Amino acid sequence: MKGRTDTPRDRGCLVGIIFFILGLGTLLPWNFFMTASLYFQGRLNTTEWSNGTSVVRKEYYFNNWMTLLSQLPLLLFTLLNSFLYQRISEAMRIAGSLVFILLLFVLTAALVKVPMEQDRFFDVTMATIWFINSFGAVLQGSLFGLVGLLPQKYSAVFMSGQGLAGTFAAVAMLLALASDADSESAALGYFVTPCVGTLLTLFSYLLLPRLDFAQYHLNKSSKYELGATDELLKESGAVENGKLNGHANGSASKGPAEGEGEGEPAADGTKHAFLSLEPAEPAQAKASVMEVFKKIWVMAFCVTFVFTVTLSVFPAVTVDVMTAFPGGKWERFFISVCCFLTFNINDWLGRTVTTLVRWPAKESRLFPLLVVSRVVFVPLLMLCNVQPRRSSLPVLFSHDAAFAVIMTLFSVSSGYFVCLSMSYAPQLVAQKDAETAGALMTFFLALGLSIGAALSFPLRTLV
């Protein structure tokens, strides 16, 4: 059978660019709220003077609650995945989620200019974080399913967009801090940025069905399916006066002789294509969820443990590290550079390295041991210059360079082991079970994020 000649091309890599933007848009909510922790702490943790010293009037533990209420919706909607996604159309899930995320970002930006009592501001902000991440979880799950219909390189492009979302937010915060505007105007400009980004993401998604390449792979236009069917029937000669036959001239044909396979050369040297009326062999049944889990449980444990360690201290503990050089301009940029920008760039770098280096191998016992060894970063970061300290735990790494080095190793290893775990799991099962393995890994990823967010509360109190 001749190859298709009308397969569309991704002209100008436009579909790739769109999926990069879609990947970026999925993680904008989490990253913009996380990176803006200094703004929220400034509005919530007001101070008052007592006996000549400045003390915090009320501790809201914003970073802990923000992390927890960001990750719980991801876990919840992962559990509700099969129920929700079968009953709501793809367009409604993706476009609708983007619209609600945009409205919630607009609300957050508007609240910058609205004076509000701290308790009420905290409640409104937490509710916004919950809902914006709920819609973000639906959006992310839907887009993962969508990009899975395209060639594999588009999944890598989508993940690359996700990996750069944090860097995008960190750079936006640095620009806001570097501006000459007052803190209120700088915060307003910062939160307007994700509004524009989300709007761009929505327009990109709406453009996708208009591109031939996307239509072809996403089955949004029936002309390709009809064309393929007509071509197949024409070349096989399967339709002729309502009869099924194996010759192009329409004459009736017997099935292949005993021992002669379908498509084997006939006596005249030509090949016969047969459309059998016999029932097709039943497709091999997919393995049960438990059977798949038994094959990938090591990778499921690894991705859970990596995110448990990462979220237990980032950002709840790391955001409270103070510079060893207070009083200058560097103090203003310290957390944005050494905490958020350092983490996001190196996390993305760790994920990218896996395209070149994949060590240890998926069967190696060293792999889970290295993953577990990352727990050493928890005490290392707690022994940095975290302020204020609520315990007698000493500060062993007071210098900014020490904190930056620890953060670099912490974030590179996080991105590297997460990417390896997620890519190794489908390779441990048969191809027919790869989708089940992916769904299970997504659940355990969300589980690790939620456990880490919950552990951030006691770990912060131990410092």
C-alpha positions as CSV (number, residue, x, y, z in Angstrom):
1,M,0.0,0.0,0.0
2,K,1.3,3.4,-0.9
3,G,2.2,5.8,1.8
4,R,0.1,8.8,2.6
5,T,1.1,11.8,0.6
6,D,-1.3,14.3,2.3
7,T,0.0,14.1,5.8
8,P,0.2,17.7,7.1
9,R,3.4,19.2,8.4
10,D,3.9,21.4,11.5
11,R,4.7,24.5,9.5
12,G,7.0,26.9,11.3
13,C,6.8,24.5,14.4
14,L,3.6,26.4,15.3
15,V,2.0,23.4,17.0
16,G,5.2,22.9,19.0
17,I,5.2,26.5,20.0
18,I,1.6,26.3,21.1
19,F,2.2,23.2,23.3
20,F,5.2,25.0,24.8
21,I,2.9,27.9,25.7
22,L,0.3,25.4,27.0
23,G,2.9,23.7,29.2
24,L,4.0,27.1,30.5
25,G,0.4,28.1,31.3
26,T,-0.4,25.0,33.3
27,L,2.2,25.8,36.0
28,L,1.9,29.6,36.1
29,P,-0.6,29.6,39.0
30,W,1.5,27.6,41.4
31,N,4.7,29.4,40.5
32,F,3.4,32.9,40.6
33,F,1.8,32.4,44.0
34,M,4.9,30.7,45.4
35,T,7.3,33.3,44.1
36,A,5.2,36.1,45.5
37,S,5.5,34.8,49.1
38,L,7.3,38.0,50.2
39,Y,4.4,40.1,49.1
40,F,1.9,38.0,50.9
41,Q,4.0,37.8,54.0
42,G,4.4,41.6,54.0
43,R,0.6,42.0,54.0
44,L,-0.1,39.2,56.5
45,N,2.7,39.1,59.1
46,T,2.5,42.6,60.4
47,T,4.8,43.5,63.3
48,E,4.4,45.6,66.4
49,W,6.9,46.9,69.0
50,S,7.1,45.3,72.4
51,N,9.7,46.4,75.0
52,G,11.7,48.0,72.3
53,T,11.8,45.0,70.0
54,S,9.9,44.2,66.8
55,V,7.7,41.0,67.0
56,V,5.3,39.5,64.6
57,R,1.8,40.1,65.8
58,K,0.4,36.9,64.2
59,E,2.1,34.1,62.3
60,Y,0.0,32.9,59.4
61,Y,2.4,30.2,58.1
62,F,1.5,31.4,54.6
63,N,4.0,29.3,52.7
64,N,2.9,26.1,54.4
65,W,-0.8,26.7,53.7
66,M,-0.1,27.9,50.2
67,T,1.9,24.7,49.4
68,L,-0.7,22.4,51.0
69,L,-3.7,24.1,49.3
70,S,-1.9,24.0,46.0
71,Q,-1.1,20.3,46.0
72,L,-4.3,18.9,47.6
73,P,-6.4,19.8,44.5
74,L,-3.9,18.0,42.3
75,L,-4.3,14.9,44.4
76,L,-8.1,15.2,44.5
77,F,-8.6,15.8,40.8
78,T,-6.2,13.0,40.0
79,L,-8.5,10.6,42.0
80,L,-11.5,12.1,40.2
81,N,-9.9,11.9,36.8
82,S,-11.9,9.0,35.3
83,F,-15.2,10.4,36.6
84,L,-14.7,14.0,35.6
85,Y,-13.0,13.6,32.2
86,Q,-15.6,11.2,30.8
87,R,-18.4,13.5,31.5
88,I,-17.0,16.9,30.5
89,S,-15.8,17.7,27.0
90,E,-12.1,18.4,26.4
91,A,-12.8,21.9,25.2
92,M,-14.9,22.7,28.3
93,R,-12.2,21.4,30.6
94,I,-9.3,23.2,29.0
95,A,-10.9,26.5,27.8
96,G,-13.2,26.7,30.9
97,S,-10.3,26.1,33.3
98,L,-8.2,28.8,31.6
99,V,-11.1,31.3,31.8
100,F,-11.5,30.7,35.5
101,I,-7.8,30.8,36.2
102,L,-7.7,34.2,34.3
103,L,-10.6,35.6,36.4
104,L,-8.9,34.5,39.7
105,F,-5.6,36.1,38.6
106,V,-7.5,39.3,37.8
107,L,-9.0,39.1,41.3
108,T,-5.6,38.6,42.9
109,A,-4.2,41.6,41.0
110,A,-7.2,43.8,42.0
111,L,-6.7,42.9,45.7
112,V,-3.3,44.5,45.6
113,K,-5.0,47.9,45.6
114,V,-7.8,46.9,48.1
115,P,-7.1,47.5,51.8
116,M,-8.2,44.5,53.8
117,E,-7.9,43.2,57.3
118,Q,-5.3,40.5,57.6
119,D,-7.5,37.6,58.5
120,R,-9.9,38.3,55.7
121,F,-7.1,38.8,53.2
122,F,-5.6,35.4,54.3
123,D,-9.0,33.6,53.9
124,V,-9.6,35.2,50.4
125,T,-6.1,34.3,49.3
126,M,-6.3,30.7,50.5
127,A,-9.6,30.3,48.8
128,T,-8.2,31.7,45.6
129,I,-5.2,29.4,45.8
130,W,-7.5,26.4,46.3
131,F,-9.7,27.2,43.3
132,I,-7.0,28.4,41.0
133,N,-5.0,25.1,41.6
134,S,-8.2,23.0,41.2
135,F,-8.7,24.4,37.7
136,G,-5.0,24.1,37.1
137,A,-5.1,20.4,38.0
138,V,-8.0,19.8,35.5
139,L,-6.1,21.8,32.9
140,Q,-2.9,19.9,33.4
141,G,-4.5,16.5,33.3
142,S,-6.5,17.4,30.2
143,L,-3.4,18.7,28.3
144,F,-1.3,15.7,29.2
145,G,-4.0,13.6,27.5
146,L,-4.1,15.9,24.5
147,V,-0.4,16.0,23.9
148,G,-0.2,12.3,24.2
149,L,-2.0,12.0,20.9
150,L,0.8,13.8,19.1
151,P,4.3,12.5,18.3
152,Q,6.5,12.0,21.3
153,K,8.7,15.1,20.8
154,Y,5.6,17.3,21.5
155,S,5.4,15.8,25.0
156,A,9.0,16.8,25.6
157,V,8.2,20.3,24.3
158,F,5.1,20.5,26.6
159,M,7.3,19.4,29.6
160,S,9.9,21.9,28.7
161,G,7.3,24.7,28.9
162,Q,6.2,23.4,32.3
163,G,9.9,23.4,33.5
164,L,10.4,27.0,32.5
165,A,7.2,28.3,34.2
166,G,9.0,28.7,37.5
167,T,11.9,30.6,35.9
168,F,9.4,32.8,34.1
169,A,7.7,33.6,37.5
170,A,11.1,34.2,39.2
171,V,12.3,36.6,36.5
172,A,8.9,38.5,36.6
173,M,9.5,38.9,40.4
174,L,13.0,40.2,39.9
175,L,11.8,42.7,37.3
176,A,9.1,43.9,39.7
177,L,11.6,44.3,42.5
178,A,14.1,46.1,40.3
179,S,11.6,48.6,39.1
180,D,11.5,52.1,40.6
181,A,7.8,51.7,41.3
182,D,6.5,51.5,44.9
183,S,5.9,48.1,46.3
184,E,2.1,48.2,45.7
185,S,2.5,49.1,42.0
186,A,5.3,46.5,41.6
187,A,3.0,43.8,43.0
188,L,0.2,44.9,40.7
189,G,2.5,44.6,37.7
190,Y,3.7,41.2,38.9
191,F,0.2,39.8,39.0
192,V,-0.8,41.4,35.7
193,T,1.9,39.3,34.1
194,P,0.2,35.9,34.6
195,C,-3.1,37.4,33.5
196,V,-1.5,38.2,30.1
197,G,0.2,34.7,30.1
198,T,-3.1,32.9,30.8
199,L,-4.8,34.9,28.1
200,L,-2.1,34.0,25.6
201,T,-2.5,30.3,26.7
202,L,-6.2,30.5,26.0
203,F,-5.7,32.0,22.6
204,S,-3.1,29.4,21.8
205,Y,-5.5,26.6,22.6
206,L,-8.3,28.1,20.5
207,L,-5.9,28.4,17.6
208,L,-4.9,24.7,17.8
209,P,-8.0,23.2,16.0
210,R,-7.4,25.5,13.1
211,L,-4.0,24.0,12.3
212,D,-4.0,21.0,9.8
213,F,-1.2,19.2,11.7
214,A,-3.1,19.4,15.0
215,Q,-6.4,18.4,13.3
216,Y,-4.7,15.3,11.7
217,H,-3.3,14.0,15.0
218,L,-6.1,15.1,17.4
219,N,-8.8,13.7,15.1
220,K,-10.7,17.0,15.1
221,S,-11.4,16.8,11.4
222,S,-13.0,13.7,9.8
223,K,-11.6,14.4,6.4
224,Y,-8.3,12.6,7.2
225,E,-10.1,9.5,8.6
226,L,-12.4,9.4,5.5
227,G,-9.5,9.9,3.2
228,A,-7.5,7.1,4.8
229,T,-10.6,4.8,4.7
230,D,-11.3,5.5,1.0
231,E,-7.6,5.0,0.1
232,L,-7.5,1.7,2.0
233,L,-10.6,0.3,0.4
234,K,-9.5,1.5,-3.1
235,E,-6.1,-0.1,-2.9
236,S,-7.3,-3.4,-1.4
237,G,-10.2,-3.6,-3.8
238,A,-12.4,-4.4,-0.9
239,V,-15.5,-2.7,-2.2
240,E,-16.8,-3.7,-5.6
241,N,-20.6,-3.8,-6.2
242,G,-21.2,-4.4,-2.5
243,K,-19.0,-7.5,-2.4
244,L,-15.9,-8.2,-0.5
245,N,-13.1,-9.6,-2.6
246,G,-9.3,-9.8,-2.8
247,H,-8.7,-8.7,-6.5
248,A,-8.6,-5.3,-8.0
249,N,-10.7,-6.5,-11.0
250,G,-13.6,-7.4,-8.7
251,S,-13.6,-11.1,-9.3
252,A,-14.4,-13.3,-6.4
253,S,-11.4,-14.8,-4.6
254,K,-10.9,-17.7,-2.3
255,G,-9.1,-17.3,0.9
256,P,-5.4,-18.1,1.2
257,A,-4.6,-21.7,0.8
258,E,-3.6,-23.7,3.9
259,G,-0.2,-22.7,5.0
260,E,-0.3,-19.6,2.9
261,G,-0.3,-16.4,4.9
262,E,-2.4,-13.3,4.1
263,G,-0.6,-11.1,1.6
264,E,1.6,-14.0,0.3
265,P,2.4,-14.0,-3.4
266,A,-0.1,-15.9,-5.6
267,A,0.7,-18.1,-8.5
268,D,0.8,-15.2,-10.9
269,G,3.3,-13.4,-8.7
270,T,0.9,-10.8,-7.4
271,K,0.0,-10.2,-3.8
272,H,-3.6,-10.6,-2.6
273,A,-5.0,-8.4,0.1
274,F,-7.8,-10.1,2.0
275,L,-10.6,-8.7,4.1
276,S,-11.6,-11.6,6.2
277,L,-15.2,-12.0,7.3
278,E,-13.9,-14.1,10.2
279,P,-14.0,-12.4,13.6
280,A,-10.7,-10.7,14.5
281,E,-8.5,-12.2,17.1
282,P,-9.4,-10.5,20.4
283,A,-6.9,-7.9,21.5
284,Q,-4.8,-8.8,24.4
285,A,-6.5,-7.7,27.6
286,K,-4.9,-5.0,29.6
287,A,-3.4,-5.9,32.9
288,S,-5.2,-4.9,36.1
289,V,-4.1,-1.8,38.0
290,M,-2.6,-4.0,40.8
291,E,-0.6,-6.1,38.2
292,V,0.8,-2.9,36.7
293,F,1.6,-1.5,40.2
294,K,3.6,-4.6,41.1
295,K,5.9,-3.9,38.1
296,I,6.3,-0.2,38.7
297,W,6.1,0.1,42.5
298,V,9.8,1.0,42.8
299,M,9.4,4.0,40.4
300,A,6.1,5.0,42.1
301,F,8.0,5.0,45.5
302,C,10.8,7.0,43.9
303,V,8.6,9.8,42.5
304,T,6.6,10.0,45.7
305,F,9.8,10.2,47.9
306,V,11.5,12.8,45.6
307,F,8.5,15.2,45.9
308,T,8.0,14.5,49.6
309,V,11.5,15.7,50.3
310,T,11.3,18.6,47.9
311,L,8.0,20.0,49.1
312,S,8.7,19.5,52.8
313,V,11.3,22.3,52.7
314,F,10.7,24.2,49.5
315,P,9.4,26.8,49.8
316,A,8.2,26.7,53.4
317,V,11.7,26.6,55.0
318,T,13.9,27.9,52.2
319,V,11.9,31.1,51.7
320,D,12.8,32.2,55.3
321,V,16.6,31.9,54.8
322,M,18.2,35.4,55.4
323,T,21.2,36.8,53.7
324,A,24.5,37.1,55.6
325,F,24.8,40.7,54.2
326,P,21.7,42.6,55.4
327,G,21.1,46.2,54.9
328,G,22.0,46.6,51.2
329,K,20.2,46.1,47.9
330,W,21.2,42.5,47.8
331,E,18.9,41.7,50.7
332,R,16.0,42.7,48.5
333,F,16.9,40.2,45.8
334,F,18.4,37.5,47.9
335,I,15.4,35.1,48.1
336,S,14.2,35.7,44.6
337,V,17.7,34.8,43.2
338,C,19.1,32.2,45.7
339,C,15.8,30.4,46.4
340,F,13.3,30.7,43.5
341,L,15.5,31.4,40.5
342,T,18.2,29.0,41.6
343,F,15.7,26.2,42.2
344,N,13.7,26.6,39.0
345,I,16.7,26.9,36.6
346,N,18.4,23.9,38.2
347,D,15.3,21.8,38.4
348,W,14.7,22.4,34.7
349,L,18.4,21.6,34.0
350,G,18.1,18.3,35.9
351,R,15.1,17.3,33.8
352,T,16.9,18.3,30.6
353,V,20.0,16.3,31.5
354,T,18.0,13.1,31.3
355,T,17.8,13.4,27.5
356,L,21.6,12.9,27.5
357,V,22.3,10.8,30.6
358,R,20.2,8.1,32.2
359,W,22.0,6.7,35.2
360,P,21.4,4.6,37.1
361,A,19.5,2.1,34.9
362,K,15.9,1.4,35.8
363,E,16.7,-2.1,37.0
364,S,19.6,-0.9,39.2
365,R,19.1,-1.1,43.0
366,L,21.3,2.0,43.3
367,F,18.5,4.2,41.8
368,P,16.1,4.0,44.8
369,L,19.1,4.3,47.2
370,L,20.1,7.6,45.5
371,V,16.6,8.8,45.7
372,V,16.3,8.1,49.4
373,S,19.7,9.7,50.0
374,R,18.2,13.1,49.0
375,V,16.7,13.2,52.5
376,V,20.0,14.7,53.6
377,F,18.9,18.0,52.0
378,V,16.2,18.4,54.7
379,P,18.6,18.9,57.6
380,L,21.1,20.7,55.4
381,L,18.6,23.4,54.5
382,M,17.2,23.6,58.0
383,L,20.8,24.3,59.2
384,C,21.0,27.3,56.9
385,N,20.3,30.9,58.1
386,V,16.5,30.4,58.5
387,Q,15.0,33.3,60.4
388,P,13.2,33.6,62.8
389,R,14.4,30.4,64.5
390,R,11.9,28.8,66.9
391,S,14.2,26.3,68.4
392,S,17.8,25.9,69.5
393,L,18.8,24.3,66.2
394,P,22.1,25.9,65.3
395,V,23.0,27.8,62.1
396,L,25.9,25.9,60.4
397,F,25.6,27.4,56.9
398,S,25.2,31.1,57.4
399,H,27.0,32.2,54.2
400,D,24.9,33.0,51.1
401,A,27.2,30.9,48.9
402,A,26.6,27.8,51.1
403,F,22.9,28.2,50.8
404,A,23.1,28.7,47.0
405,V,25.3,25.5,46.6
406,I,22.9,23.4,48.7
407,M,19.9,24.7,46.7
408,T,21.6,24.0,43.4
409,L,22.3,20.3,44.3
410,F,18.8,20.0,45.9
411,S,17.0,21.3,42.8
412,V,19.1,19.5,40.1
413,S,18.7,16.1,41.9
414,S,14.9,16.8,42.2
415,G,14.4,17.4,38.5
416,Y,16.7,14.6,37.5
417,F,15.2,11.8,39.6
418,V,11.6,12.9,39.0
419,C,12.1,12.9,35.2
420,L,13.9,9.5,35.3
421,S,11.2,7.9,37.5
422,M,8.4,9.2,35.3
423,S,10.1,8.0,32.1
424,Y,11.3,4.6,33.5
425,A,7.8,3.5,34.7
426,P,6.1,2.9,31.3
427,Q,9.2,1.0,30.1
428,L,8.7,-1.6,32.9
429,V,5.3,-2.7,31.5
430,A,4.0,-3.9,28.2
431,Q,3.0,-1.2,25.7
432,K,-0.7,-2.0,26.2
433,D,-0.3,-1.1,29.9
434,A,1.8,2.1,29.5
435,E,-1.2,4.3,29.8
436,T,-2.2,2.7,33.1
437,A,1.4,3.0,34.3
438,G,1.4,6.7,33.4
439,A,-1.9,7.3,35.3
440,L,-0.5,5.5,38.4
441,M,2.7,7.6,38.3
442,T,0.7,10.8,38.1
443,F,-1.3,9.8,41.2
444,F,1.9,9.0,43.1
445,L,3.5,12.3,42.0
446,A,0.5,14.1,43.4
447,L,0.7,12.0,46.6
448,G,4.3,13.0,47.1
449,L,3.5,16.7,46.6
450,S,0.7,16.5,49.2
451,I,2.8,14.5,51.8
452,G,5.6,17.0,51.4
453,A,3.3,19.9,51.8
454,A,1.9,18.4,55.0
455,L,5.4,17.7,56.4
456,S,6.4,21.3,55.8
457,F,4.3,22.4,58.9
458,P,6.2,20.4,61.5
459,L,9.6,20.9,59.8
460,R,9.2,24.7,59.9
461,T,8.4,24.6,63.6
462,L,11.5,22.5,64.3
463,V,13.8,25.3,62.9
